[in-house]
């Protein structure tokens, strides 16, 4: 954000942060008894993507050999890399008047009648400001820090206080809506993990269990290697691709994490297909290289084309009609124990390890009757679809937040020109005082 190139309204000011805000200082003469329990905030409890921090530890006064004095209501900015670049910052929301935090934060306070801490919280999330400050950090590689002097001298636009609060209020609505989607994604993920374990060990019929090589499973289920229940896709003999043919191609970055289907692809000329894995519509593709495999990169191909090619770093698998269901295997391969076991059997050099077809094919899995496979897969699909909805909402809200952040902070969009009631209704939050 190059302020000198921007045309701000007459009533806005441009000034250094140190003139609009105050750095928190420990009061002279403050003494902490050695047996007193004092709130302490370590770096790992400072969030990314949330406005407030409620959490703290309690430490004895005798254990506070180092720490940054902070007060309730302070805006804390992480000053060490990569915490600063990642946006680690929050406003302290405690019922305690003061406490201490890691030495790797800078605490700031608003100046009454001049500035609003929530305004600065959002302003410091602007990519241009964050990038400028990150470029002025000093220290050794991997341990660089933002100094209080550099932060304090950073010029910022400062509207009148009432407008600061309205801008912060609008951005706060979007921020809270984002936090809600994050919570829903986390909850859905946790519920899915619990359901995944329950269904793959107890099934749907409430039948007695038996002990197997992979643990307890229902009595009627089999335990078989993946290669017996599924088959690896093979390129048909005699398939000829002409040089001028446009063929669907799926690169690794198109394969999603956390979604069931992949429908996108590139089109490449047959002459450009010097390498690639043959795949067919409906195949389950499993990334075989680290870290893509460990991260859960896999998807079922959902094209209107009968076949195509993909990166050589995937293994394509097909169900066997009447025996297995591809959606069932999709979810089995997301089970933490299965994924961890397979990841431990990858070979190759560090950072470029691969999962072989032989290892994947030999992995034992539980196999219920086909009808129960489909029922289980259907239940788990619903959780995936729910998660996808929340992730799409999160992406839309993130884009909205970035647009509003830039336009409001540069006065391209004035807050009094917004229909706030509609925005707050969309964010499902109450309007803060003064945001009329």
C-alpha positions in Angstrom: 0.0 0.0 0.0 2.0 3.0 -1.3 0.2 5.8 0.6 1.8 8.6 -1.3 0.0 7.4 -4.5 -3.4 7.3 -2.9 -6.0 10.0 -2.8 -7.5 10.0 0.7 -10.4 12.1 1.8 -9.6 15.5 3.5 -10.7 14.3 6.9 -8.3 11.3 6.8 -4.8 11.6 8.2 -1.6 9.7 7.4 0.7 9.1 10.3 3.1 6.6 11.9 1.6 3.9 14.1 3.5 5.2 17.1 1.5 8.5 16.9 -1.9 6.9 16.6 -1.3 4.0 19.1 0.7 3.4 22.2 3.1 0.6 23.0 2.2 -1.1 26.3 4.7 -0.5 29.1 5.0 -2.3 32.4 4.1 0.1 35.2 7.0 1.2 37.3 7.1 -0.5 40.7 4.9 -3.4 39.6 5.9 -6.3 41.8 4.7 -9.9 41.3 4.8 -12.1 44.5 6.7 -15.3 43.8 3.7 -17.4 44.9 1.1 -15.4 42.9 -0.6 -17.1 39.9 -0.2 -14.9 36.8 -1.8 -15.2 33.4 0.7 -16.1 30.7 0.2 -16.3 27.0 2.6 -18.5 25.0 3.0 -18.0 21.2 1.1 -21.2 20.4 -2.1 -19.8 22.0 -2.1 -16.7 19.8 -4.4 -17.5 16.9 -4.3 -16.9 13.2 -7.5 -15.8 11.6 -9.3 -15.0 14.8 -9.7 -11.5 16.4 -9.6 -12.3 20.1 -7.6 -14.6 22.3 -9.3 -15.8 25.5 -6.8 -18.5 26.5 -3.9 -18.3 28.8 -1.8 -20.4 31.2 -1.2 -19.6 34.8 2.3 -19.4 36.0 3.8 -18.7 39.4 5.4 -15.3 39.8 8.7 -17.0 40.6 8.6 -18.7 37.1 8.3 -15.4 35.2 12.0 -14.9 34.6 11.1 -13.4 31.2 8.0 -12.2 29.4 6.3 -9.2 27.8 3.9 -7.3 30.1 0.4 -7.1 28.5 -3.0 -5.7 29.6 -6.5 -6.9 28.9 -7.6 -5.3 25.6 -4.1 -5.1 24.1 -3.5 -5.9 20.4 -0.6 -8.4 20.3 1.5 -8.6 17.2 3.8 -11.6 16.8 7.2 -10.2 15.8 9.2 -13.3 14.9 9.3 -15.1 11.6 7.2 -17.0 10.4 4.5 -16.1 13.0 4.4 -12.5 11.8 4.1 -13.3 8.1 1.4 -15.9 8.9 -0.7 -13.2 10.5 -0.4 -14.3 14.2 -2.1 -11.5 16.1 -5.0 -11.1 18.4 -6.7 -8.8 20.9 -6.5 -10.0 24.5 -9.9 -10.7 25.9 -9.4 -11.8 29.5 -11.2 -11.2 32.8 -7.8 -10.4 34.3 -6.5 -6.8 34.1 -2.9 -7.8 33.1 -0.5 -10.6 32.6 2.5 -11.6 30.6 3.1 -13.1 27.1 6.0 -14.6 25.1 8.8 -12.1 24.5 8.1 -12.6 20.8 5.1 -10.2 20.7 4.6 -6.5 20.5 1.6 -5.2 22.6 -0.3 -2.1 21.4 -3.1 0.0 22.9 -5.5 2.4 21.2 -5.3 6.1 22.2 -8.7 7.3 23.6 -10.4 9.6 21.2 -7.8 9.0 18.5 -7.7 5.4 17.4 -9.5 2.0 17.5 -7.6 -1.2 18.1 -9.9 -3.2 15.9 -9.2 -0.9 13.0 -5.4 -1.5 13.4 -6.0 -5.2 13.8 -7.6 -5.4 10.4 -5.2 -2.8 8.8 -2.2 -5.0 9.7 -3.8 -7.9 7.8 -3.5 -5.9 4.5 -1.0 -7.9 2.3 0.9 -4.8 1.2 1.5 -3.6 4.7 2.4 -7.0 6.0 4.8 -7.6 3.2 6.4 -4.2 3.7 7.0 -4.8 7.4 8.2 -8.4 6.8 10.8 -7.0 4.4 12.2 -4.8 7.2 12.7 -7.6 9.7 16.2 -8.2 10.9 18.2 -11.0 12.3 19.5 -14.4 11.1 17.6 -16.5 8.6 14.7 -18.3 10.2 14.9 -16.1 13.3 14.2 -12.7 11.9 12.2 -10.2 14.1 10.2 -7.1 13.5 11.4 -4.3 15.8 9.1 -2.0 17.7 10.8 0.9 16.0 10.1 -0.4 12.5 6.4 -1.2 13.4 6.0 2.2 15.1 7.3 4.1 12.1 5.1 2.5 9.6 2.8 5.1 8.0 -0.9 4.2 8.1 -4.1 5.9 6.9 -6.2 7.0 9.8 -9.9 8.1 9.3 -11.8 9.9 12.0 -12.5 7.6 15.0 -16.2 7.1 14.1 -15.2 5.9 10.6 -12.4 3.7 12.0 -15.0 1.9 14.2 -17.4 1.5 11.4 -14.7 0.0 9.1 -13.6 -2.3 11.8 -17.3 -3.3 12.4 -17.9 -4.2 8.8 -14.7 -6.2 8.5 -15.4 -7.8 11.9 -18.7 -9.2 10.6 -16.9 -10.9 7.7 -14.2 -12.1 10.1 -16.7 -13.6 12.5 -18.5 -15.3 9.6 -15.1 -16.7 8.6 -14.4 -17.9 12.1 -17.8 -19.7 12.1 -17.0 -21.5 8.9 -13.6 -22.5 10.4 -15.4 -23.9 13.5 -17.9 -25.8 11.3 -15.1 -27.3 9.2 -13.2 -28.4 12.3 -16.4 -29.9 13.8 -17.3 -31.7 10.6 -13.8 -33.1 10.2 -13.8 -34.4 13.8 -17.2 -36.0 13.4 -16.2 -37.6 10.2 -13.1 -39.1 11.8 -15.2 -40.5 14.6 -17.7 -41.9 12.2 -15.0 -43.3 10.0 -13.5 -45.4 12.8 -16.9 -46.5 14.1 -18.2 -47.6 10.7 -15.1 -49.5 9.7 -14.9 -51.5 12.9 -18.6 -52.0 13.8 -20.5 -51.6 10.5 -24.1 -50.7 10.2 -25.9 -53.9 11.3 -25.0 -54.2 14.9 -23.5 -57.7 14.4 -20.9 -59.3 16.6 -17.2 -58.5 15.9 -14.3 -60.8 15.1 -10.6 -60.2 15.6 -8.5 -59.9 12.4 -5.1 -58.9 11.3 -6.3 -55.3 11.1 -8.3 -55.3 14.3 -12.0 -55.8 15.1 -14.5 -56.0 12.2 -18.1 -57.3 12.0 -18.3 -61.1 11.6 -19.8 -61.1 8.1 -17.0 -58.9 6.7 -14.0 -60.2 4.9 -10.4 -58.8 5.2 -8.7 -58.8 1.8 -5.8 -57.0 0.1 -6.9 -54.0 -2.0 -5.7 -55.8 -5.2 -8.3 -58.5 -4.7 -11.2 -56.2 -4.2 -10.1 -53.5 -6.7 -8.0 -53.4 -9.8 -5.4 -50.9 -11.0 -6.3 -49.2 -14.3 -4.3 -50.3 -17.3 -3.9 -48.6 -20.6 -5.7 -50.7 -23.3 -3.4 -52.4 -25.8 -3.5 -50.7 -29.2 -4.8 -47.4 -27.9 -3.6 -44.8 -30.4 -3.4 -41.1 -29.7 -2.8 -38.9 -32.7 -0.4 -36.0 -32.4 -3.2 -33.5 -33.1 -5.7 -35.0 -30.7 -6.8 -32.9 -27.7 -6.6 -35.2 -24.7 -7.7 -34.4 -21.1 -4.8 -34.2 -18.8 -4.9 -34.0 -15.0 -1.8 -32.4 -13.3 -1.2 -32.9 -9.6 -2.3 -29.4 -8.5 -5.8 -30.1 -9.9 -6.3 -33.1 -7.6 -8.1 -31.8 -4.5 -7.6 -32.6 -0.8 -10.9 -33.1 1.2 -13.2 -33.3 -1.8 -14.5 -36.5 -3.4 -14.5 -35.6 -7.1 -12.3 -33.9 -9.6 -14.0 -32.6 -12.7 -11.4 -30.1 -14.0 -8.6 -30.9 -16.5 -6.3 -29.4 -19.0 -6.3 -30.3 -22.7 -3.0 -31.3 -24.2 -2.1 -32.3 -27.7 -1.3 -36.0 -28.2 2.2 -35.0 -29.3 2.8 -33.4 -25.9 1.9 -36.6 -24.0 5.4 -37.9 -23.7 4.6 -39.2 -20.2 1.5 -39.6 -18.2 -0.7 -42.2 -16.4 -3.7 -43.5 -18.4 -6.9 -42.9 -16.4 -10.6 -43.5 -17.1 -13.7 -41.6 -16.0 -14.8 -42.9 -12.6 -11.3 -44.0 -11.5 -10.1 -43.3 -8.0 -6.8 -41.5 -8.2 -4.4 -41.7 -5.2 -1.4 -39.5 -5.1 1.7 -41.7 -4.5 4.4 -39.1 -3.8 5.2 -37.3 -0.5 3.8 -35.0 0.8 0.7 -35.3 -1.5 -0.1 -38.8 -0.2 0.2 -37.9 3.5 -2.0 -34.8 2.9 -4.8 -36.9 1.5 -4.6 -35.9 -2.1 -7.0 -38.2 -3.9 -10.2 -37.9 -5.9 -12.6 -39.8 -8.1 -12.5 -38.6 -11.8 -15.9 -37.1 -12.8 -15.5 -36.2 -16.5 -17.7 -36.3 -19.5 -14.7 -37.9 -21.3 -14.2 -41.6 -21.3 -10.5 -41.5 -20.6 -7.5 -39.2 -20.4 -4.1 -39.0 -18.7 -2.8 -37.7 -15.4 0.5 -36.9 -13.7 2.7 -40.0 -13.3 2.6 -39.4 -9.6 -0.9 -41.0 -9.1 -2.2 -44.6 -8.9 -5.6 -45.1 -10.6 -7.9 -47.7 -9.2 -11.2 -49.2 -10.3 -13.9 -51.0 -8.5 -14.8 -54.6 -9.4 -18.5 -54.8 -10.3 -20.6 -56.4 -7.7 -17.6 -56.8 -5.3 -16.4 -53.4 -4.4 -17.4 -49.7 -4.3 -14.9 -47.0 -5.2 -16.4 -44.5 -2.7 -15.9 -47.0 0.1 -12.2 -47.3 -0.7 -11.9 -43.5 -1.0 -12.9 -43.2 2.6 -10.9 -46.2 3.8 -7.8 -44.6 2.4 -8.5 -41.5 4.5 -8.5 -43.5 7.8 -5.5 -42.2 9.8 -4.3 -45.7 10.6 -4.4 -46.9 7.0 -2.7 -43.8 5.7 0.0 -43.9 8.4 0.8 -47.5 7.7 1.1 -46.9 3.9 3.1 -43.7 4.4 5.6 -45.8 6.5 6.1 -48.1 3.6 6.9 -45.5 1.0 10.4 -45.7 -0.5 12.8 -43.3 -2.2 15.0 -40.4 -1.1 13.9 -38.0 1.7 11.3 -35.5 0.3 10.7 -37.6 -2.8 9.4 -40.9 -1.4 6.7 -42.8 -3.3 4.1 -45.3 -2.6 4.4 -48.3 -4.9 1.4 -50.1 -6.6 2.6 -53.3 -5.0 2.5 -51.8 -1.4 -0.9 -50.2 -2.0 -2.3 -53.4 -3.5 -1.1 -55.6 -0.6 -2.7 -53.4 2.1 -5.4 -55.3 3.9 -8.8 -53.7 4.2 -12.2 -54.6 5.7 -14.7 -55.5 3.0 -18.4 -55.7 3.8 -21.0 -57.0 1.4 -21.4 -54.5 -1.5 -24.7 -53.2 -0.3 -23.2 -52.2 3.1 -20.2 -50.7 1.4 -22.5 -48.4 -0.5 -24.5 -47.4 2.6 -21.3 -46.6 4.5 -19.9 -44.7 1.6 -23.1 -42.7 1.2 -23.1 -41.7 4.9 -19.4 -40.6 4.7 -20.1 -38.8 1.4 -22.6 -36.6 3.1 -20.0 -35.4 5.6 -17.5 -34.7 2.7 -20.2 -32.7 0.9 -21.0 -30.8 4.0 -17.4 -29.9 4.5 -17.1 -28.8 0.8 -20.0 -26.4 1.4 -18.3 -24.9 4.4 -15.0 -24.6 2.5 -16.7 -22.9 -0.5 -18.3 -20.4 1.9 -14.9 -19.9 3.6 -13.3 -19.2 0.2 -16.0 -16.7 -0.7 -15.8 -14.9 2.6 -12.0 -14.8 2.4 -12.3 -13.2 -1.1 -14.9 -10.7 0.3 -12.7 -9.8 3.3 -9.7 -9.1 1.1 -11.7 -6.9 -1.3 -13.4 -5.0 1.5 -10.1 -4.7 3.5 -8.3 -3.0 0.5 -11.2 -0.8 -0.6 -12.2 0.4 2.9 -8.6 1.0 4.0 -7.8 3.0 0.8 -11.1 4.9 0.8 -12.1 3.5 -2.6 -15.2 2.4 -0.8 -16.6 4.5 2.0 -18.3 2.8 4.9 -21.2 5.3 4.8 -22.0 4.2 1.3 -22.5 0.6 2.4 -25.9 -1.0 3.2 -24.7 -2.1 6.6 -27.9 -3.7 7.7 -27.7 -6.1 4.7 -24.0 -6.8 5.4 -24.7 -7.6 9.1 -27.6 -9.8 8.2 -25.4 -11.7 5.8 -22.8 -12.1 8.6 -25.5 -13.2 11.0 -24.1 -10.9 13.7 -25.3 -8.0 15.7 -24.2 -4.5 14.6 -21.8 -3.0 17.1 -22.7 0.2 18.9 -22.2 3.2 16.7 -22.4 1.3 13.4 -25.6 2.8 12.2 
